[in-house]
Amino acid sequence: MTSDSDDLERQLREKVKLRRELGDLEEQLEQNLKLRRELGAKIAKARDRNAKDRVGWALYWILLALAGIWVVNWLWMLHGGFFGLQSAGVEHAIEVFMRNPLGQLAFMGVPVLMFYSLGRVIRYLLARE
């Protein structure tokens, strides 16, 4: 009889031990699931930020390119551009510029400054969290 009771006691201890291990395993699985959810949220946030950062940089470079195009267009118009069929030459460009240098610089500089500033502002706003 004692062997049967010893057997039952041993089986009971094994079951209790298994239940404890299952409880520990269940707790670890829940903690793992919690960590996975947190990591998933962080990854989604990082991907969203990365996409915004790329859009911000793309718009910044586009606006810088527009500023460069504006400067080239201004130089072309100063050189004789729209109004003459042929270029009037560098002397004409210098003469036009010297008639009103501040106005010419403002005509060229204000849009360039606006394009640059707008690009920086967009990039800054999209980079913020």
PAMARLO-712129 format. One record per residue: residue in three letters; residue number from 1; x, z, y of N, C-alpha, C in turn. Coordinates in pm, 1 decimal. Each point is the difference from the previous one (the first is absolute). Example, Ala and Ser with C-alpha at 12.3 -4.5 7.8 and 13.67 -1.06 7.14 Angstrom:
2
R res   n   n.east     n.up  n.north  ca.east    ca.up ca.north   c.east     c.up  c.north
R Ala   1   1319.0    780.0   -569.0    -89.0      0.0    119.0     90.0      0.0    120.0
R Ser   2    -35.0    -72.0    105.0     82.0      6.0    119.0    -77.0     73.0    109.0
END
This chain:
129
R res   n   n.east     n.up  n.north  ca.east    ca.up ca.north   c.east     c.up  c.north
R Met   1     80.3      0.0   -119.5    -80.3      0.0    119.5     84.7      0.0    126.1
R Thr   2    106.5     71.3     -8.7     82.1     10.1    119.5     57.9   -134.4     37.6
R Ser   3     23.4    -80.9   -100.1     53.9   -131.5     33.8   -105.5    -84.9     70.4
R Asp   4   -126.2     13.4    -39.2   -106.8    -74.1     68.4    -15.2     48.3    143.8
R Ser   5      4.4    130.8     19.3    -12.3     52.1    136.5    122.7    -35.5     82.8
R Asp   6    116.9     -0.1    -63.8    121.0    -42.5     70.9     -9.6   -146.7     38.9
R Asp   7    -53.3    -78.6    -94.3    -19.4   -143.6     26.8    -97.2    -21.7    116.6
R Leu   8   -109.1     72.5     -3.5    -99.6    -12.7    107.2     57.5     46.1    133.3
R Glu   9     75.8    108.4     -5.2     60.6     51.3    123.4    101.2   -100.1     56.5
R Arg  10     78.6    -58.3    -88.7     97.0   -101.0     43.2    -71.5   -121.5     59.7
R Gln  11   -107.0    -44.5    -65.6    -77.0   -114.8     51.6    -62.1     33.3    135.8
R Leu  12    -50.4    122.7     11.7    -59.0     43.0    126.7    103.8      1.1    110.6
R Arg  13    121.8     50.6    -28.8    107.5     -1.2     99.6     37.1   -142.6     40.3
R Glu  14      4.2    -89.2    -98.2     31.7   -139.9     29.5   -106.0    -62.9     89.8
R Lys  15   -126.4     30.9    -28.7   -108.2    -53.6     83.4      7.0     55.3    141.8
R Val  16     27.2    129.1     12.1     13.1     59.7    133.0    118.1    -62.8     73.7
R Lys  17    109.7    -20.1    -72.5    117.9    -61.8     59.2    -32.2   -142.8     44.3
R Leu  18    -71.7    -75.6    -83.1    -39.8   -135.9     34.4    -91.9     -1.2    123.1
R Arg  19    -92.3     93.6      4.3    -90.8      6.6    115.7     77.9     28.8    128.7
R Arg  20     97.8     89.7     -7.6     83.5     28.2    118.1     77.2   -125.3     41.3
R Glu  21     58.0    -66.9   -100.7     74.6   -122.3     30.3    -91.9   -106.5     58.9
R Leu  22   -121.4    -10.8    -55.4    -95.6    -97.3     55.3    -38.4     37.1    142.6
R Gly  23    -17.4    129.6     24.3    -30.9     45.2    136.0    113.3    -33.5     95.6
R Asp  24    124.2     24.1    -43.2    116.6    -34.0     82.3      8.1   -150.2     21.9
R Leu  25    -25.4    -75.4   -107.9      5.0   -145.8      9.4   -108.8    -51.4     95.1
R Glu  26   -117.2     56.6    -10.6   -110.3    -39.9     88.4     34.0     29.9    145.6
R Glu  27     59.0    116.8     23.7     41.1     37.0    135.9    106.4    -96.8     53.1
R Gln  28     95.5    -35.8    -84.1    104.3    -93.9     40.4    -57.2   -138.6     26.7
R Leu  29    -96.3    -41.7    -81.8    -64.8   -129.8     21.3    -76.8     -2.5    132.5
R Glu  30    -68.1    108.9     32.0    -71.9      8.4    127.2     97.2     -4.5    117.4
R Gln  31    111.2     70.8    -13.3    100.5     -1.8    105.7     59.8   -140.0     14.1
R Asn  32     24.5    -67.3   -111.7     51.6   -136.3      2.0    -98.3    -94.0     69.7
R Leu  33   -128.1     13.6    -31.3   -102.6    -83.5     62.8     -6.1     23.7    150.7
R Lys  34     10.4    126.5     39.2      0.0     34.1    141.8    119.6    -64.0     71.1
R Leu  35    117.9      9.6    -60.7    120.4    -59.5     58.1    -11.1   -152.3      8.3
R Arg  36    -58.9    -61.4   -101.8    -18.7   -146.0      2.2    -92.3    -42.1    113.8
R Arg  37   -107.0     75.1     20.2    -92.5    -31.7    111.0     70.1     12.1    134.1
R Glu  38     78.1    106.3     17.9     73.4     18.2    125.5     99.8   -113.1     21.1
R Leu  39     70.7    -36.3   -105.4     97.1   -108.6      9.0    -69.1   -132.7     30.7
R Gly  40   -114.6    -24.7    -62.0    -76.5   -121.7     27.9    -43.4     -7.9    145.7
R Ala  41    -43.2    113.2     55.0    -40.2      3.2    140.8    120.0    -27.8     91.2
R Lys  42    114.7     57.4    -33.8    120.6    -23.5     81.7     43.2   -146.1     -7.4
R Ile  43     -8.5    -59.7   -116.7     38.8   -140.1    -16.3    -93.9    -90.4     78.4
R Ala  44   -129.3     28.1     -6.3    -96.6    -81.1     75.8     26.4     10.7    149.5
R Lys  45     31.2    119.5     45.9     30.4     20.4    141.7    127.0    -76.1     39.6
R Ala  46    100.9      4.3    -86.0    125.7    -69.9     28.5    -21.3   -151.4      2.2
R Arg  47    -81.0    -51.8    -91.1    -27.1   -144.1     -1.9    -74.3    -42.0    125.7
R Asp  48    -97.3     80.3     41.1    -75.5    -31.4    120.9     91.9      0.1    121.0
R Arg  49     86.6     98.7      8.4     92.9      8.8    113.1     97.9   -118.0     -0.9
R Asn  50     47.0    -36.5   -118.8     93.3   -111.0    -11.3    -65.9   -130.2     46.0
R Ala  51   -125.7    -20.7    -36.7    -72.0   -121.1     42.2    -18.1     -0.8    151.8
R Lys  52    -36.5    114.6     57.0    -15.8      7.9    145.2    132.5    -26.4     70.9
R Asp  53    107.2     53.1    -57.7    132.3    -19.6     59.7     37.9   -147.8     -1.0
R Arg  54    -29.3    -68.8   -110.3     30.6   -143.7     -7.2    -80.7    -79.2    101.2
R Val  55   -127.4     32.7     14.2    -84.3    -69.6     97.9     51.9     26.3    140.9
R Gly  56     37.6    124.9     27.7     53.1     33.8    131.7    126.0    -79.2     32.9
R Trp  57     91.4     -7.2    -95.6    123.1    -76.1     24.0    -29.2   -149.6     15.8
R Ala  58    -91.8    -52.7    -80.7    -33.3   -142.6     10.9    -57.0    -31.8    137.9
R Leu  59    -93.0     83.1     47.3    -56.7    -22.9    133.6    106.0     16.0    108.3
R Tyr  60     90.1     94.3    -17.0    107.7     20.6     96.5     86.0   -126.0     11.4
R Trp  61     41.4    -55.5   -114.2     84.4   -119.5      2.7    -75.6   -121.6     51.3
R Ile  62   -127.5     -9.8    -30.1    -80.3   -110.9     53.1     -5.9      7.2    151.8
R Leu  63    -21.8    119.0     53.1     -6.8     15.3    145.1    136.7    -22.8     65.1
R Leu  64    107.3     39.4    -66.4    132.8    -31.5     52.7     25.0   -151.1      0.7
R Ala  65    -49.0    -68.3   -104.2     13.9   -145.8     -4.0    -80.4    -64.1    112.8
R Leu  66   -119.9     52.9     25.8    -79.5    -51.4    112.1     71.9     21.7    132.9
R Ala  67     67.1    113.2     15.0     76.5     25.4    122.7    113.5   -101.9     13.0
R Gly  68     67.1    -28.2   -110.1    106.5    -99.8      2.6    -53.3   -138.6     33.0
R Ile  69   -113.1    -35.2    -56.9    -62.3   -129.7     29.6    -37.0     -7.9    147.4
R Trp  70    -50.1    111.9     54.5    -36.4      1.9    142.3    123.1    -25.6     87.8
R Val  71    112.0     61.5    -33.0    123.3    -19.3     78.1     44.9   -145.2     -9.0
R Val  72     -1.2    -56.9   -119.3     39.9   -139.6    -16.1    -94.7    -91.5     78.3
R Asn  73   -129.5     27.2     -7.9    -98.0    -79.5     74.1     22.7     12.8    150.7
R Trp  74     29.7    120.8     47.4     26.4     21.5    142.1    123.0    -78.7     44.3
R Leu  75    105.4      3.7    -81.3    120.3    -76.5     34.2    -28.4   -149.8      0.2
R Trp  76    -82.0    -45.4    -92.6    -34.0   -141.7     -6.3    -80.8    -41.1    123.1
R Met  77    -96.0     85.1     39.3    -80.0    -31.1    119.5     87.9      4.6    124.7
R Leu  78     92.7     93.4      5.7     89.7     11.3    114.0     91.3   -122.2      9.6
R His  79     32.3    -55.3   -112.1     89.5   -115.9     -6.5    -71.9   -128.8     37.4
R Gly  80   -130.3     -2.0      3.7    -73.5   -119.3     40.1   -119.6    -27.3    -87.1
R Gly  81    -11.6     67.4   -108.7   -101.4     -1.6   -103.6   -125.8    -79.7     17.9
R Phe  82   -109.5     61.7     39.0   -131.7    -62.2     -1.3    -18.5   -105.5    108.2
R Phe  83     61.6     18.8    113.6    -33.6    -82.8    115.6     81.5   -127.7      9.3
R Gly  84    115.5     -2.5    -57.9     80.7   -122.3      5.8      5.2    -65.2   -136.3
R Leu  85     -4.9   -132.8     -4.1     10.2    -66.4   -129.1    140.1     15.4    -56.4
R Gln  86     96.6      0.1     89.3    137.6     23.4    -43.0     47.5    130.1     63.3
R Ser  87     96.3     58.9    -61.6     53.1    125.4     51.7     64.0    -21.6    135.7
R Ala  88    -25.4     91.9     91.4     55.1    -11.1    135.0    143.7     51.1      4.8
R Gly  89     47.1     63.5   -104.2    137.7     44.4     -5.6     17.3    146.8     33.9
R Val  90    120.2     46.5    -22.7     32.7    140.2     21.9     -5.8     33.8    148.6
R Glu  91     41.8    -95.0     84.7     -2.6     26.8    144.4   -142.2     28.3     47.3
R His  92    -95.8    -77.0    -51.2   -140.6     22.7     35.5    -45.4    138.9    -47.8
R Ala  93     39.8     37.0   -121.0    -38.5    130.5    -52.9     56.3    111.8     86.9
R Ile  94    126.3    -14.2     43.1     61.1    102.2     85.6    -71.2      4.1    134.3
R Glu  95    -34.2   -115.8     53.9    -69.8     -5.2    128.8   -137.0     67.0     -8.9
R Val  96    -75.3    -29.8   -105.9   -132.4     61.9    -17.4     14.6    151.5    -15.7
R Phe  97     96.6     42.0    -75.5     21.2    142.7    -20.8     39.0     69.9    129.7
R Met  98     85.6    -63.7     79.2     48.5     62.0    122.9   -108.1      6.2    108.0
R Arg  99   -101.4    -84.9     -7.6   -108.6      7.2     98.0    -72.6    134.0     -9.8
R Asn 100    -21.4     47.1   -121.2    -72.9    125.8    -19.2     54.0     68.6   -126.8
R Pro 101    118.2     59.4      7.8     59.4     57.3   -121.6    -80.0    116.5    -57.5
R Leu 102    -52.6     84.7     87.8    -76.1    114.6    -49.0   -127.9    -45.5    -69.7
R Gly 103    -67.5    -97.6     58.1   -121.7    -53.6    -61.5     29.3    -66.7   -133.1
R Gln 104    110.3    -74.8     -6.3     35.8    -66.7   -125.5     35.3    102.5   -108.5
R Leu 105     74.4    103.7     39.0     34.3    103.0    -98.6   -123.6     76.3    -45.3
R Ala 106    -91.7     25.1     93.0   -124.4     68.2    -36.2    -83.4    -88.3    -92.8
R Phe 107     -5.0   -131.2     29.6    -76.5    -93.5    -83.1     57.6     -5.5   -141.5
R Met 108    130.6     14.3    -11.0     63.0     -1.3   -131.0      0.5    139.1    -62.3
R Gly 109     31.4    102.3     78.3     25.1    133.3    -53.8   -121.9     80.1    -37.8
R Val 110   -107.8    -11.7     77.3   -118.1     82.4    -27.9    -60.3    -32.9   -136.6
R Pro 111    -23.5   -127.2    -32.6    -53.5    -26.8   -134.9     95.5     41.7   -112.2
R Val 112    130.2    -17.8     21.4     96.7     40.6   -102.4     -7.1    151.0    -20.6
R Leu 113     -4.9     74.5    109.1    -10.5    145.4     -9.3   -130.7     40.8    -67.5
R Met 114   -108.1    -70.4     31.4   -128.9     31.5    -62.7      3.7    -27.7   -150.4
R Phe 115     55.1   -114.8    -41.0      9.8    -31.5   -142.7     83.2    105.4    -72.4
R Tyr 116    113.8     34.1     57.4     88.2     98.5    -62.4    -69.3    136.5     -8.9
R Ser 117    -61.1     42.9    109.7    -66.3    131.1      2.4   -115.2      5.6    -98.6
R Leu 118    -78.5   -106.0     -4.8   -112.7     -3.4    -93.0     49.6      6.8   -144.0
R Gly 119    107.5    -70.2    -30.2     57.1      6.6   -134.9     47.2    138.7    -35.8
R Arg 120     65.6     67.0     93.0     47.3    136.5    -25.7   -116.5     97.2    -18.2
R Val 121   -102.7    -14.5     83.5   -115.8     89.9     -9.7    -70.9    -18.4   -134.1
R Ile 122    -20.7   -124.3    -40.5    -66.8    -24.8   -128.3     82.0     57.2   -113.9
R Arg 123    130.0    -22.3      2.6     87.4     51.6   -105.1     -3.1    152.5     -2.9
R Tyr 124     -0.2     62.8    116.7     -3.4    146.2      9.1   -132.4     54.2    -54.5
R Leu 125   -110.7    -62.3     39.1   -131.1     48.4    -44.2    -17.7    -15.3   -149.8
R Leu 126     49.5   -108.1    -55.8    -15.9    -19.4   -144.0     96.7     86.3    -81.4
R Ala 127    108.6     43.9     61.8     97.8     82.4    -71.6    -39.7    146.7     -3.1
R Arg 128    -89.6     39.5     90.6    -42.6    140.4      1.7    -83.7     29.9   -122.7
R Glu 129     -1.7    126.4    -36.8    -80.9     40.5   -117.3   -133.4     50.7     44.5
END
